[in-house]
Amino acid sequence: MKGLDDKSMNKKKSMNKKGESRAMTQDSRISPEALAELGDGKIAYVKEIRSEDVRAMFPQVQELEPGMQLFALHAADGTPIMLTDSREAAVANAWSQELETVSVH
């Protein structure tokens, strides 16, 4: 295609809150403030964590056996919501709170 470089071909369209279209490239970043507003309290994600890292997110949790694989449900802004030993339980809890879970990479 004449006149198109790699960046032009990787552009996508998105809408802001006012319904205005804007172009985004694959390397676009979202600020923590914009992420906090994303989904208006309706989006969450599940993150796999090790038991050694639990106290940083959930200080009220007592000491756990090292090496355990756990799952934390987080709001879109990163706020921890719950801790469980299975991904399925975290997703089920999100659904019960009418939260949509999304994948994060």
C-alpha angles and dihedrals in degrees: 000000000000117000098009121114127192093269092053092051092051095055120118131189123239135173126234123213091276091056093251116145119234133177119244128190124212090256093057115130129209119220121235089246093054090045090053090057094045111115093002093249094320101098128075138165136210119229126192111228138174121244090244089065098047099091092060091060100028108031092174092064115100121236113294131207109271120251098032119142111226138169127227124199112217134188115239090264091056098258108149113239106175145349126220142158096242136052089220092058091050092051091046090052090051091051091049088055090047092247122145113224119221134188118251125193 
